[in-house]
C-alpha cells in the first residue's frame, strides 16, 4: 500500500513537471495579429483642379488599412481621367497598394491602361511614383494600337 501511494504521488509530480516544462517552452516570438484600422467598400474619389475642373475619378471595390501601417490595400481599382486633348484614359487593376509615405501606388494582378479606343497597354504589375513622376512595369507587358504592338520594361512621363 505504501508503494502505491508513493508511486501515485511520483506519477502526479512527473505529470505536473512535464506540463510546467511544456508551458515554459511555448514560442515567445509569435507576432500578435494586426487589426484592421479602416475598411471601406465601394470607394469613389473625385479630384478637381483649383478652377473646379474635374481631373479624375478613382474607384475601388474594397479598401483596407491595417493598424500600424501606412499602406492602404485596394481591390478592383479603376481610374478615369481626361487629358488636355480631351481623350479619356482608363486604368483597371485587380489589386493595389497605396503608400502615402512615398506617394507610390503599386498595382498587380493584370493592369490595363486604355487611351481612348485606339491604345491599350497591359502589364502584370505597375508601380506609379507621384514624386518621381515615373512608372515602372513588369517585363510581361503589351502595348497595342491599330498600328501594331510594342514591348518594353520602363517608361518616364
N, C-alpha and C positions, 0 to 999 in steps of 0.2 A: 504494500500500500504506500510505503514511503517513497518508493521509486516512481510510482505512478504520478504522485503529486509533484515530485521534483521534475520528472520528465515533462509533465504538462506545463509547469512553470517555465522550464527551459524552452519549450516549444513556443510559448506565448512571447517570451522575451526575444527569441530569434525572429519571429514574425514582426514584432514591433521594431526591431533593429533594421530589418530589411525595408519596411515601409518608410522609416525615418531616412534611411540611406537613399531610397528612390526619390523621396520628396526633395532632398537636398541636391540631387543630381539633375533636376529639371533644367532645361536650357534657359539661360538668362539673357541670351542675345536676341530673343524674338522681338521683332518690331511691332509696336502697337498698330492696330488698324487705324487708318486715317478716315476721318469723317467727311461727308460731303458738306461743303460750306454753302454752295448755291447750286440749284438745279432748275433749269428753265426748259420749257417745251415751246415749240413754235415761236422762236425769237425772230423779230424783224427790227433792223436798224436802218434808218434812212439818214444819210448825211447830206447837208446843204452847204453851199459856199456862203461867203459873207454877204452876198447880194440876195440870198434866198433861193438861188437856183439849185435844183436837186442834182447832187453829184452821183450818188449811188444808192442802191438798195441792197442790203445784205440780209440773208435769211439762214437760219439753222433750225433743223427739226428738233435738235436737242443740244443743250449746253450745260456742262458740269464743271464746277470748280471745287477742287479738293482742299480741305483745310490745311493751311501752312504752305501752299504752293501758289505761285503767281500765275501759272498757266491755266488756260480755260480749254477744256476738251470739247470739241464740236462734232456734231453728227449731221450728215446730209446738208452740207453747206452750199449755198447758191448766192452769187453776187451778180448784180446787173448794173452796168454803167454806160453812159452815153459819152463818146469822146467829142472833141471840139468840132469835128466834121459832121456830127450828128449820127454817127454809126454806133449801133448798140453792141456792147461787149457783154458776154455772159460767161461766168465761171461756175462749174459744178465740181464738187468733190464729196465722196462718201464720208471722209473723216478729216479732222483738222485739229491742230493745237495752236492756240493763240498765246503768245508770250509778250505781255506788255512791258516786261523788264528790258527787253532789247528790241521791241517793236517788230517781231517776226511772226509770220504765220506759216506753219508747215502743213501742207495738205497732202494726204495719202489715199491710196486705195483706188487710183484711177481718176486723174484730174483731167477735165476737159475745159478748154477755153475757146469760145467762138467769137469771131469778129464779123458781125453781120452774117449773111447767109453764105459767104464765099470762103472764109478761112476758119479752119478748125485745128487747134493744137491739142494733142493728147499726150499725157505722160503719167507714169505711175506715182511719182512724188514731185512736189513743187514747194520750194521754200521762197517766201517773199519777204525781203528785208526792207522795211519802210525807211529806216535811217540810211542804209547803204544804197538805196534805190537800185537794188539788184535782185534778180530772180535766178535761182539755181534749180535745175530739174534733173531727174534721173536720166540714165542713158537710154532707157526704153521709151522713146518718145517719137511722135509723128506730127509733122506739120503738113496739113493737106489744104489744097486750094484747087480751084478749077484748072490751074496750070500744072499741077503735079503734086509731089510730096518732097519733104526735106527732113533730114535727121541731123541732130547736133546735141551738145551737152550743157551749154550755159549761155545766157544772153544778158546783156545790160540794157536798161531802158533809159 
